[in-house]
Amino acid sequence: MNLIYEQNTRITYYDLDLMGRVKLSALLRMVHIAADVNANDLGCGFKVMSAANMSFILQRFALGITRMPVYDEIVKIRTWPDSIDRGVFVRKGDMYDQEGKKLMEWASLWIVLDIAARKILKPNALPVQLPTVPDQGVTIKPEKIALPKDDTENGNLFAKYTHTVKYAEVDTNKHMNNSIYGDLIGNALFPTMEAATASQNWKEVQINFLAETRLGENIEVTARNINNELIITGLAGNEPARTSFTARVL
């Protein structure tokens, strides 16, 4: 059994944004696919979890970027189960170019959800015991992001829009797939061509997934610049609205 998933993949044109950079949503999708394959290899993939009426749900995600891969570049993606910390599964991964240089690394926290009851389960509810992989050199940590209180105390509010969750964005867990949040973040940061062309490369992204967002619900997305950190927040549902996600981009 291979504890570490490893696969080469080619960066295609549909992974890129209008500036030729890999979109955050595309990176999240690559990471999620790799995690799913690795979980399946370890005996707790989608088929096994669905039969037990359970699913892994992403809670926090941290991405550290050295360089974005470019079109047609072949990159190596790795991911593995790292540990279990206070009832949460820690999963890590990284990406390398063909010269063996690390392009990026990530760390994520996952919970196990009872699909019918929408209830968080303890790790021992899994049908198998996940192994712990020795340290692979990933140092970034998924952090808790403080929620902004108001515009005055929390920097410059520079973007605000409402997004309605569509059918194509919802996965089999009946909520908006985690990769779509990457598009919500990008839409908030780059509302115009001028904003996109003036932006610098991302160095770090932290995302906290705080509540499910379902088909047909509206998400009010705001973006603030707080001490040169870009904070993006999404409020979902009707009054009182709940915080769906918050993110920090450096």
C-alpha positions in Angstrom: 0.0 0.0 0.0 1.3 3.4 -1.0 0.7 5.8 2.0 1.8 8.8 -0.1 -0.2 9.6 -3.3 2.1 10.8 -6.1 1.1 11.7 -9.7 2.4 13.8 -12.5 -0.2 16.1 -14.1 0.0 18.7 -17.0 -1.2 22.2 -16.5 -3.8 22.9 -19.2 -5.2 26.1 -20.5 -8.5 25.7 -18.7 -6.6 25.8 -15.4 -5.5 29.4 -16.1 -7.0 32.8 -15.5 -7.1 35.7 -17.9 -3.5 36.5 -16.9 -2.2 33.0 -17.6 -1.9 32.1 -13.9 -3.4 28.9 -12.4 -6.7 29.8 -10.8 -7.1 29.1 -7.1 -10.2 27.0 -7.8 -8.1 24.8 -10.2 -5.5 24.3 -7.6 -8.2 23.3 -5.0 -9.7 20.9 -7.5 -6.3 19.2 -8.1 -5.7 19.0 -4.3 -9.1 17.5 -3.7 -8.8 14.9 -6.5 -5.4 13.8 -5.1 -6.8 13.5 -1.6 -9.8 11.4 -2.8 -7.5 9.0 -4.7 -5.2 8.7 -1.7 -8.1 8.1 0.7 -9.4 5.4 -1.7 -6.0 3.7 -1.7 -6.1 3.7 2.1 -9.5 2.1 2.3 -11.7 5.1 3.1 -12.6 6.5 -0.4 -15.9 7.8 -1.6 -17.5 4.4 -2.2 -16.6 3.1 1.2 -17.6 6.3 3.0 -20.9 6.7 1.1 -21.9 3.1 2.1 -21.3 4.1 5.7 -23.3 7.3 5.2 -20.2 9.4 5.9 -18.0 11.9 4.1 -14.8 13.8 4.6 -15.5 17.6 4.8 -12.8 20.2 4.4 -12.6 22.5 7.4 -9.4 24.6 6.9 -6.9 24.9 4.0 -3.5 26.6 3.9 -1.5 27.0 0.7 2.1 28.3 0.5 3.2 29.3 -3.0 6.8 29.7 -4.2 6.0 29.8 -7.9 2.8 29.2 -9.9 3.2 26.5 -12.6 2.7 27.7 -16.2 0.8 26.3 -19.2 1.8 22.9 -20.4 4.2 22.4 -17.5 4.3 18.9 -16.0 4.1 19.0 -12.2 4.3 16.3 -9.6 1.5 16.4 -6.9 1.9 14.5 -3.6 -0.5 14.2 -0.7 -0.7 12.0 2.5 -2.5 11.7 5.8 -0.4 13.5 8.4 -2.0 13.0 11.8 -5.2 13.3 13.9 -5.4 16.4 16.0 -8.2 16.9 18.5 -10.7 14.9 16.4 -9.6 16.5 13.1 -7.7 14.7 10.3 -4.6 16.6 9.1 -3.7 16.1 5.5 -0.7 17.6 3.8 0.7 17.8 0.3 3.1 19.5 -2.1 3.8 20.2 -5.8 7.2 20.0 -7.6 8.4 21.0 -11.1 10.3 18.7 -13.4 13.6 19.9 -11.9 12.5 18.8 -8.4 12.0 22.3 -7.1 9.0 22.7 -4.8 6.4 25.0 -6.3 3.9 25.0 -3.4 2.8 23.1 -0.3 -0.5 22.8 1.6 -1.9 21.5 4.8 -5.6 20.9 5.5 -8.0 19.9 8.3 -10.8 17.5 7.6 -13.7 16.3 9.7 -16.0 13.3 9.2 -19.6 14.1 8.7 -22.7 12.0 9.1 -24.4 12.8 5.8 -28.0 12.2 6.9 -27.8 13.9 10.3 -25.3 16.6 9.2 -23.4 15.7 12.4 -19.7 15.7 13.0 -18.4 12.2 13.9 -15.4 11.2 15.9 -12.3 9.8 14.1 -13.0 6.3 15.3 -16.2 6.2 13.3 -14.1 5.6 10.2 -14.2 2.1 8.8 -10.4 1.9 8.8 -7.6 3.4 10.9 -5.6 5.9 8.8 -1.8 5.7 9.1 0.5 8.5 10.0 3.1 9.4 7.5 6.5 10.7 8.7 7.3 14.4 8.3 7.7 15.3 4.6 8.9 18.9 5.1 5.6 20.8 4.8 5.7 23.7 7.3 2.6 25.7 6.5 -0.2 25.4 9.0 -4.0 25.9 8.6 -4.8 28.9 10.7 -8.0 30.3 12.2 -8.8 33.6 10.6 -10.3 36.3 12.8 -13.6 37.6 11.4 -13.7 41.3 10.5 -16.1 43.4 12.6 -16.8 46.5 10.5 -15.2 48.7 7.9 -13.9 51.3 10.3 -12.0 48.9 12.6 -10.9 46.4 9.9 -9.3 48.3 7.0 -10.5 49.2 3.6 -13.6 47.5 2.1 -12.8 47.4 -1.6 -15.2 44.7 -3.0 -18.7 43.5 -2.3 -21.0 41.4 -4.4 -23.7 38.7 -4.0 -23.3 35.2 -5.5 -26.2 32.7 -5.9 -25.1 29.0 -5.6 -25.9 27.2 -8.9 -26.5 23.6 -9.7 -23.1 23.1 -11.3 -21.3 24.3 -8.1 -23.0 21.7 -5.8 -21.4 18.3 -5.2 -22.8 15.0 -4.1 -22.7 16.2 -0.4 -25.4 18.6 -1.5 -23.4 21.7 -0.7 -21.2 24.0 -2.7 -17.9 22.2 -3.5 -14.8 23.6 -1.8 -13.1 24.4 -5.1 -15.8 27.0 -5.9 -14.8 29.1 -3.0 -11.5 29.7 -4.9 -13.6 31.4 -7.6 -15.5 33.5 -5.1 -12.2 34.7 -3.6 -10.8 35.5 -7.1 -13.9 37.3 -8.1 -13.7 39.5 -5.0 -10.0 40.3 -5.5 -10.1 40.9 -9.3 -13.4 42.5 -10.2 -11.9 44.3 -13.2 -9.2 43.8 -15.8 -7.2 46.6 -14.2 -7.3 44.9 -10.8 -6.2 41.5 -12.4 -3.3 42.9 -14.4 -2.0 45.0 -11.5 -2.1 42.2 -9.0 1.1 40.4 -7.8 1.6 36.7 -7.4 0.0 35.1 -4.4 2.3 33.9 -1.7 -0.1 32.4 0.9 -3.8 31.5 1.0 -5.7 30.5 4.1 -9.3 29.4 3.9 -11.7 28.6 6.8 -14.8 26.7 5.7 -17.3 27.5 8.4 -20.8 26.5 7.3 -22.4 24.6 4.4 -23.8 26.7 1.5 -26.6 25.0 -0.5 -28.1 25.2 -3.9 -30.1 28.5 -4.4 -28.6 30.3 -1.4 -27.1 33.7 -1.8 -23.6 34.5 -0.5 -22.7 38.1 0.2 -18.9 38.3 -0.4 -16.8 41.1 0.9 -13.0 41.8 0.6 -11.0 44.1 2.8 -7.4 45.2 2.8 -6.2 45.0 6.5 -2.6 45.9 7.0 -1.7 44.5 3.5 -3.5 41.3 4.2 -6.6 40.7 1.9 -9.5 39.3 4.0 -12.4 37.8 2.1 -15.6 36.8 3.9 -18.9 35.2 2.7 -22.2 35.5 4.5 -24.8 33.0 3.4 -28.6 32.6 3.8 -31.3 34.8 5.0 -31.4 36.9 8.2 -29.7 36.1 10.4 -27.0 35.3 7.9 -24.3 32.8 8.8 -20.6 33.0 7.9 -20.0 30.5 5.2 -16.2 31.1 4.8 -13.4 33.5 5.5 -10.1 33.7 3.7 -6.7 35.5 3.9 -4.5 36.1 0.9 -1.0 37.4 1.0 
